[in-house]
Amino acid sequence: MTENEIAKIIVDAAFQIHKRLGPGLLESVYEVVLAHELKKRGLRVKQQVPVAIVYDDIKFDEGFRADLIIEDKVIVELKSVENIVPVHKKQLLTYLRLSDKRLGLLINFGSELIRDGISRVVNGL
């Protein structure tokens, strides 16, 4: 399955969750519900994945934590805020580069309309 095929499933699941639960819950709630929904759809999901980084030839075991990694191909960064700001997309791009992944989805469940709260971030895709 390609990154784009996985992303379509993720976006559809996020739409369904937002429709049923609405905006305004904690990120952690959306994370567990989205992980559940994606597993129901047959995808492999890892939550709160520590990703190591290398700096000055030293490996640091926990450079950052990815909210969700789907099928070991797509990073999903979740927010539940009024507005996404540019640093959120930069953060996800850095995560993609450091983990050598090509596609990330930034999903803001705080948006009134979920379609306005989903951003694709690519790293050489």
C-alpha positions as CSV (number, residue, x, y, z in Angstrom):
1,M,0.0,0.0,0.0
2,T,1.4,3.4,-0.9
3,E,1.6,6.5,1.3
4,N,-1.2,8.1,-0.6
5,E,-3.5,5.1,-0.3
6,I,-2.8,5.0,3.5
7,A,-3.5,8.8,3.7
8,K,-6.9,8.4,2.1
9,I,-7.9,5.9,4.7
10,I,-6.6,8.1,7.5
11,V,-8.4,11.2,6.2
12,D,-11.7,9.3,5.9
13,A,-11.3,7.9,9.5
14,A,-10.5,11.4,10.8
15,F,-13.7,12.8,9.0
16,Q,-15.8,10.1,10.6
17,I,-14.4,10.7,14.1
18,H,-14.8,14.5,13.8
19,K,-18.4,14.0,12.6
20,R,-19.2,11.7,15.5
21,L,-17.3,13.4,18.4
22,G,-17.0,17.0,17.2
23,P,-14.1,19.4,18.0
24,G,-12.9,20.4,21.4
25,L,-11.7,17.2,23.1
26,L,-8.1,16.6,24.2
27,E,-5.5,15.4,21.6
28,S,-5.1,12.2,23.6
29,V,-8.7,11.3,23.1
30,Y,-8.5,11.8,19.3
31,E,-5.3,9.8,19.2
32,V,-6.7,6.7,20.9
33,V,-10.0,6.9,18.9
34,L,-8.1,7.4,15.5
35,A,-5.7,4.5,16.3
36,H,-8.8,2.3,17.1
37,E,-10.5,3.3,13.9
38,L,-7.5,2.7,11.7
39,K,-6.9,-0.7,13.3
40,K,-10.5,-1.6,12.6
41,R,-9.7,-0.8,8.9
42,G,-6.8,-3.2,8.9
43,L,-3.9,-0.8,9.2
44,R,-0.9,-1.3,11.5
45,V,-0.7,1.6,13.9
46,K,1.9,2.6,16.5
47,Q,1.2,5.2,19.1
48,Q,3.6,7.6,20.8
49,V,6.6,6.2,19.0
50,P,10.0,7.3,20.3
51,V,12.2,8.2,17.3
52,A,16.0,8.4,17.8
53,I,18.1,11.1,16.3
54,V,21.8,11.3,15.6
55,Y,23.7,14.5,16.4
56,D,27.5,14.8,16.4
57,D,27.7,11.1,15.7
58,I,25.8,10.4,18.9
59,K,22.6,8.5,18.9
60,F,19.9,10.0,21.2
61,D,17.3,7.3,21.7
62,E,14.4,9.7,22.1
63,G,14.7,12.7,19.7
64,F,10.9,13.0,19.5
65,R,7.7,11.1,19.9
66,A,5.5,10.6,16.8
67,D,1.8,10.6,17.8
68,L,1.0,7.9,15.3
69,I,3.0,6.0,12.6
70,I,0.8,4.1,10.2
71,E,2.1,1.1,8.3
72,D,5.6,2.3,9.1
73,K,5.1,4.8,6.2
74,V,3.0,7.8,7.3
75,I,3.4,10.0,10.4
76,V,0.3,11.5,11.8
77,E,0.7,14.5,14.1
78,L,-2.5,15.4,16.0
79,K,-3.6,18.7,17.3
80,S,-6.7,20.0,19.0
81,V,-6.2,23.8,18.8
82,E,-8.1,26.8,17.5
83,N,-5.7,27.3,14.6
84,I,-2.7,25.5,13.1
85,V,0.3,27.8,13.0
86,P,3.3,27.5,10.6
87,V,5.5,25.9,13.2
88,H,3.3,22.8,13.4
89,K,4.0,22.0,9.7
90,K,7.7,22.7,10.2
91,Q,7.7,20.4,13.2
92,L,6.1,17.6,11.1
93,L,8.5,18.1,8.2
94,T,11.4,17.8,10.7
95,Y,9.9,14.6,12.0
96,L,9.6,13.2,8.5
97,R,13.3,14.0,7.7
98,L,14.6,12.6,11.0
99,S,12.6,9.4,10.6
100,D,13.2,9.0,6.9
101,K,9.5,9.0,6.1
102,R,8.0,10.7,3.0
103,L,4.5,11.6,4.1
104,G,2.9,13.2,7.2
105,L,-0.6,14.3,8.0
106,L,-1.2,17.1,10.4
107,I,-4.7,16.7,11.7
108,N,-6.3,19.4,13.8
109,F,-9.5,18.1,15.4
110,G,-10.1,21.6,16.9
111,S,-11.2,22.9,13.5
112,E,-14.9,23.5,13.0
113,L,-14.7,21.7,9.7
114,I,-12.2,18.8,9.6
115,R,-11.4,19.4,5.9
116,D,-9.9,22.8,7.1
117,G,-7.9,21.0,9.7
118,I,-6.0,18.5,7.6
119,S,-2.6,19.3,6.0
120,R,-0.3,17.0,4.0
121,V,3.4,17.5,4.6
122,V,5.8,15.8,2.2
123,N,9.5,15.0,2.4
124,G,10.5,14.2,-1.2
125,L,7.3,12.3,-2.1
